Amino acid sequence: MNIVKVKLPSEHIEPDDRKVLERADIPINSSMADRVGHMVQSYCDGRRIAIFSGGDAKDDKTIPKEVRGIGRGSGFGSIRCRNAVQRPKEQAIRLLHQIVDIHAGGKVLAGVS
């Protein structure tokens, strides 16, 4: 099985791309999960593992939101190294625990303070 690293889809759509999506009857004003799901289906269709790159530095509210969207869209995970190492150690550890907890369905942090 191959692994494909892709960028997270944004809400921005170029005018020419918008026309293609409209002709193919693909929802344009979709959620992050819908956009991720479409990417997983179109790139992989179950034959490849799609890992989403974290991109530029983001705040502590945006990252969990994106991670949830990746999970809900059936993405296989995300790369968040830069977003962790650019923070103070305690903040980075807290962020990474939060990401793991999201991927584990809320079961990891139950006993962690």
N, C-alpha and C positions, 0 to 999 in steps of 0.2 A: 504494500500500500504506500502511496506517495503522500508527502506532506506539502501543503501549499501555504505559504505565508502571504496574507493579503492585508490591505489597509481597511480599516473600518469605513463603511459607507457613510457619507455625510448626507445632510438634507439637501445640499446644493445639487442641482441638476442642470447641466449645460442645455441650452435651447435645442440643439440638434439631438441630443440624447433624450430629451423630453419627448420629442416627436416619435422616436423609436419606441420608447416605453408606452406611449399612448396607443400606437399602432398594434403593439403586442398585448394590449390590455393589461399591463402591469401597473399596479397601484403606485401613484406618484407621492401622495401625501401619507406615506406609511411610517410606521414606528421603526425604531432601531431594530427591534426583533424581526420585523417583516423584511427590512432591508438585508439583514444578516442572513435570514432564511433564504431569501432569493439568491444571494451570493453563493451560499453553500450548495443550493440546488443547481445553479447554473455552472459553477466552477467544478463541482465535484460529483453531484448526483449520487452521493454515497460511495463513490470509488476512491475518494481522496480525503485526507484529513485537512480541514481548513483551520489554521491558526491565525488569529487577527493580531496585527502589530498595534502597539500602544500609541505610537505617534508622538507628538509633542507633549511637553510637560502639561499636566492638567491638575485641577484642584481635587480635594478629597471628596467632593460630592459628585463630580463628573465621572471619575473612574469607576466607582461601584455601579453607577447607572449604565455605563457602557458594558461592564462585565455582565450585568443582568440581561441586557439586550442580546449579548452574544450567546448566553445560555438559553434564553427563550427562543432565539432564532436557530438553535441547534448547531451553533458553532462549537468547535472542539476545545476552545480555550483562547487565551490572549497572552501576549508578551508584554510584561509591565516592568521590566528591569529598570529602564531609565527613569520611569516615574517613581520607583522606589529608591534608587540610590541617590537621587537628587534631593532627598529629604533628610532631616535629622534621623538618627538611628531609631529612636523610639517611635517616631511618626511613621517611618518606613515599615517597621515591624507591624505596627497596628494596621497599616494599609494592606500589607500582604496577608495578615490574618483575616481581614475583612474579605479580601478577594477569595481566599481559600474557602471561607465560610459560605460565600455566595455559591461557589461551584459545588460545595458539599450539601447544598440545600438547607443551610442554617444549622447544621449539626456540629460544626467544629467549635464555635465560640461559646457554646453553652456553659462550659466549665472554665473558660479562660477569663481572667479579669484584667 
